[in-house]
Amino acid sequence: MARPVLTAPNKANTVTENEQIAFKPLFARPKALSEVMGISFSTVRRVLLEYEADTDTNVEDLFIYVTETLKVVDIQKFIDYLKEREQNSL
């Protein structure tokens, strides 16, 4: 069986420095989320506490516990929950 033809490595498709790696993060710890979103950590914490108490939200699994003490938040779901809260308050 013939091997597929692969693109040869060149400067355009090869990572040589850490600065060349850029991606949109999917999850973040609450402290890092506050920096990504440009809001205070206390606001992030308050929103997460409100989410835990909110029983009629359409957003599910906003965060997960990687370990017993390490919580990571799904960034897109956090944004969706903020939008839902805004719609409900109007």
HELIX and SHEET records of a PDB file:
HELIX    1   1 ASN A   18  GLN A   20  5                                   3    
HELIX    2   2 PRO A   30  MET A   37  1                                   8    
HELIX    3   3 PHE A   41  ALA A   53  1                                  13    
HELIX    4   4 ILE A   75  SER A   89  1                                  15    
SHEET    1   A 3 PHE A  27  ALA A  28  0                                        
SHEET    2   A 3 LYS A  71  ASP A  74 -1                                        
SHEET    3   A 3 PHE A  63  TYR A  65 -1                                        
END                                                                             
